[in-house]
Each structure stands twice: as C-alpha cells, then as structure tokens.
Amino acid sequence: MAGLHSYLLVSGLLFVIGLSGVVLRRNIIVMFMCLELMLSAANLTLIAFSRFNLVDGLPDYHGQMLVFFVITVAAAEVAVGLAIIVALYRSRQTIQTDDLNSMRG
C-alpha cells in the first residue's frame, strides 16, 4: 500500500510540472492548463493528508470537504478564465503572451 510520502511525491511532481509550464510556456491556454494541474496537485495533497490523519481510528474528512469547495471554485474559474481568453483572442487575434504587451486593444 502506498504511504503518505508516495502521494506527496506525486503531488510535488505534478506541482513542479505545472509550475514549469506556467513559467516556460508562452501560450495562454497551456498556461491555464498548467495552473489547473497545480490546483489538482494541491487537491491531491489535501486528500492525502486527510486520509492519513486519523481521528479516533477514522480518517479526518475535513480536507476532503475542502477539496469539494476548491473544485467548485475551480469550475467557476475555468468558465471565467476561458471567457477572458476567448475575448482576448477576438480582440487581438493571438493567444501568445509575447504578443500581448499592453492592455489597450
């Protein structure tokens, strides 16, 4: 059975992959997906700590309940973020961050 360290290692790797994608990539959609990957890594960490933190012999479900709220906020963030990306593409005809150097259209 996998221990807490295994889950934290996988979560850390996912977070580093997401962070490197945000820092190194110049496509807004790829950066957006990497941010979601980082959010998923944080959710995995919350679930792992929740599972391995025993209270009276049972897992503590507070972390898992927090993950449901994070997923709900992430769904709203995806809707708003994609709407902003579509509006940006319609006004500038590009989604490359190198080409977007000012907020004026």
SULVENKA-V659749 format. One record per run of one state. SS is the DSSP state (~ for helix, > for strand, _ for the rest). FROM is the first residue (numbers start at 0). TO is the last residue. Records with the same first field share a line. If there is no record, write none. Layout:
BEGIN
SS=FROM-TO, FROM-TO
END
This chain:
BEGIN
_=0-2, 24-25, 52-52, 55-56, 59-60, 92-94, 99-104
~=3-23, 27-51, 61-91, 96-98
>=26-26, 53-54, 57-58, 95-95
END
